[in-house]
Amino acid sequence: MTTFKKWSDIRDKHVQRAGGEAALSETRRMIDAYVHAWHLSERRKNAGLTQSDVAERMGVTKMRVSQIERGEVASVEVLARYIEAIGGRLELTASFDDGTYRMGDATAAM
């Protein structure tokens, strides 16, 4: 007989130990931001650009580019400017139960 417990039987205890549902949601958000930022930094490197190159194109400091590449992004506008600086274009898509709506270039309205 196995001594393994079902996750559903022990989850609540572990969630509470981690600080509750809100803390888990915030942790998930931070991890997602970090993973997205890592992928963008890899794109930058593949484009042959340094953080200094991107900083100059964005008109910010190299430190700010480093923050962006750690997932510390303050707004969609900052993210769009970073993506443009490495040669891309940020596009927005809204998802609904009955379909999606492509809003296009995220910087067009900025």
N, C-alpha and C positions, 0 to 999 in steps of 0.2 A: 504494500500500500504506500502511496506517495505522501510526502509531508508538505507538498506545495500547497499554498493557499491561493484562492482565486483573487485576482486583483480587485474585483468588485466587493469582496468581503473586507479588504484592508485599506482600500483607497482613502476613505474618509479620514482615517487616523493619520495617514501620510500627508494628505492635503492640509490638515490642521497643523501638523508639525512644520510644514513648509510655509505657513503664514496665511493659509486660506486660499480660496478660489481667486480672489483679486491679485494676490501675490503671484500665483501661478500664471495668470493671464499676463501680467506685466513681465514676468520672466520669459514667457513665450514670445512676447512682442520684442523684447530686447534681443533674444536669440535670432529671431527672424531678421531684424534690422542688421545684426552683425553678419549673418550669412549673405544677405543681399549686398551689403557693403563689400564683403570679401569678393564676391563675384564681380562687382564693378571695378575693384582695384585690380583684379586679374585682367579685366578688359583693358584697363589703362596700361598695364605692363605689356600686354600683347600688342598694343598700339605703339609701343616704344616710347611712351611718355613717362616722365618722372613726376613726382608730386610737385616739384618746383614748376615744371612746365604747366601743369594743370592749374596751379595757384596763380600763375601769371595770366593765363587765359581767363580765369574767373575773376581776377582782381582781388584775390584774398591771399592770406598767408599760407605758407606750406603747412603750418600747424593746423589751420582750418581744414585743409584737404585731408590731413591725417585723421582728424576727428570724423570727417565725413566717411572715410574708409574704415572707421571703427563702428559705424552705424549711428553716429551722433549727428543726425540730420534734423534741422529745425523746421523745415518746411518743404513742400513739394517744389517750390521755386528754387531752393538751394539744390535739391536733387536734380532738377531739370538743368540747371546751370552746370553742374558737375558732368552730367551725361553729355551735354553739348560740348563741353571742353575736351572730352575724350573721343568725340566724333559721333555721338549718337543723338537720338531725339526721344524724349519721354512722351509717350502717348497714354491717354487715360481711357479706360473702358469701364462703364457702369454696368453691373450685373443685377438683373431683376429675375423674379420667379418665371416670368414669361419670355425672357430673352436678355440680350445685352444691347447696350447702346455705346458705340465707339465715339468718344468725344474728340479724338484726334490729338493734335499737338498740345501738350500741357502748357507750353509757354506762349501760345498764341494770344491768350487773354491776359497775359502778365505785362 
